[in-house]
């Protein structure tokens, strides 16, 4: 198998929208596995990369999540209120810097020792975004504000503290449907992060 870059030839890149983020239509030739070149066209949405974090309290076996309105989910038939881990776009910062700021803005908890656990592309068929996933411990002393997000960014989040078992049950029952949150809950369960260290 040849290098992927040798199998892709970009023919044209057309900007369809640049209203906040960048939507392009890209036409390219791709060398298929059978040795035949095929012309394809795809829309690619570039909103930058992001980071997400699961805040957990080992002693209490609790986690901190948020609930907020998401318009795309609403127009797809959901009530639009999603329970999620704290997350945000990098906007030029390192993943570690950005996720510490997002955790404080959204949840009110200031965390310092963040542990990166994995990276993933969330919707690779059309969106360029790669998410950096983190976990960090919190306690009552790390609460420095009320959270809720930034009003200037139109954020209006409710901060939730749940037991880990309550969060897993919310996932199993279909109340938590956000992919990044599900992935971090599953990571926490697989790694048994609440076990004594």
Buried (B, 14 or more C-beta within 10 A) or exposed (E): EEEEEEBEEEEEEEEEEEEEBBBBEBBBEEBEEEEEEEEEEEBBBEEBBBBBBBBBBBEBBBBBBBEBBBEEBEEEEEEBEBBBBBBBBBEEBEBBEBBBBBBBBBBBBBBEEBEBBEEBEEEEEEBBBBBBBBBBBBBEEBBEEEBBBEEEEEBEBEBBBBBBEBBBEBBEEEEBBBBBBBBBBEBBBEEEBBEEE
